[in-house]
């Protein structure tokens, strides 16, 4: 029976899939791939908020019922698919709906992996370049749309997965909710994974576990056809530092623009 559910609301291209697979080495933890549970609950919230049958009844009773429905649905879902006592549900949307989550699962434990934004944008651009045989579905020559790395960078900043994730994270910090969240820098995770994973265990208030960071088996699986050319959920077996290549991929001017556009991010997470 599931005892506790935790949440991974990491930025895209910041190692969340790798982290999920590391944590699932622990036989007490079930880690999800990108999850749709939050969408279930948000759709239910819309029906609860707008449905005449709910509006016609006493509001406080309906509020209590909806709270129980959300929590019961969340735990019921995972009790049917795992017998492990702890679950880490992965969805970037949790950072944007922290207060809703807190409504039915008080004081939630949320992990957010971050990464130098220059590297995140460079990773998106690299996925674009390594799939020349596929229509990226973002370029329109007749309209001069997203034909250069400069305009593609702008596109990435205002569309999923990068755009909404940064908006949610900015708002989370702006509301002061970041004090409840554990942030893990991807660069630190790759350099010293044991230290960062121990931080996670301490935050989750779980016993530490000895992980094998040199042989991380892919235990979560996603069909990247669904995500298009920008979906990339295959992990590296060995965790080790990655070489920064954003200057070569984006150019210094675009890197400077990213830093100018997101000063709050670079200040908060101590990136240069």
Buried (B, 14 or more C-beta within 10 A) or exposed (E): EBEBBBBBBBBBBBBBBBBBBBBBBBEEBBBBBBBEBBEBBEEBBEEBEEEEEBEEEEEEEBEEEBBEBBBEBBBEBBEEEBEBBBBBBBBBBBBBBBEBBBBBBEEBBBBBBBBBBBBBBBBBBBBBEEEEEEEBEBBEEEEEEBEEBBBBBBBBBEEEBBBBBBBBBBEBBEEEBBEEBBBBBBBBBBBBBEEBBBBBBEBBEBEEBEBEBEEBEBBBEBEEEEBBBBBBBEBEEEBEEBEEEBEEBBBEEBBEBBBEBBEEBBEBBEBE
